[in-house]
Amino acid sequence: MEMQAPKGTKDMLPQDAYKWHFVEKTFRDVSKYYGMREIRTPMFEHTELFARGVGDTTSKRNVYF
């Protein structure tokens, strides 16, 4: 089975990490200056990535959309 990134997403590879660190730090600094605080939103993966599982409890822990 060939896995593809969900539409509208892209993996960040190691050679590009420093660029993202700069953007994230700049955003954090500007946000802090204006009194904003950090939030964390849910992340997602394709169901097929976890479909094989490792026992009966795996499917009970997954959320399907």
N, C-alpha and C positions, 0 to 999 in steps of 0.2 A: 504494500500500500504506500503510495507516494503522499507525503505530508506537505501541504502548502500553508503558508501563513494566511490567516483570515484576511479577507478583503479590507484594505485600508490600514493594515498593520505592516511593520517591518522590524526585523531583528536588528539590534544594535550590536555590531561586531567590535571586538577589542580595539582594532585600529581607529575606530571612531569614538571611543569612550571619552577621550579628552575633550572633544567638541561638546558632547552632552554635559560633561561635568561643568564646563564653562557656562553653558546656557542655564543649567540648573542653579548654579551658584549665583549667577546674575539675577535670575528670577527670584530666588530666595531673598537676596539682599534688597531688591526693590520692593518686594512684598512686605518684608519686615519693616522697611522704612515707612510704608503706608499703613502699618498696623495690621496687616493680614497674617493669618496663621495657616499652617500646613494642614491639608486633609489627605487621606488615602482612599482611593476608589478601588473597587474590585478588579481583579485581573481575570482573564478567561483563556481557555485553551479549547481546541477541538475535542469533542467527545472521544473520537477514535484514538487519540493519544493515550487515554486511560481505559479504553474498552477491555483490554485483556485482563487488567486487574491483578491482584495478588491474593484473592480470597473472597469470601462472601461479603465482607464488610466494605470492600472498595466501592461497590455501586451505591451503598447506603450513604456514603460520604460525598458523592458527586451531586452537583446540581445541574440539571439539564434544561436547556432553553429551546 
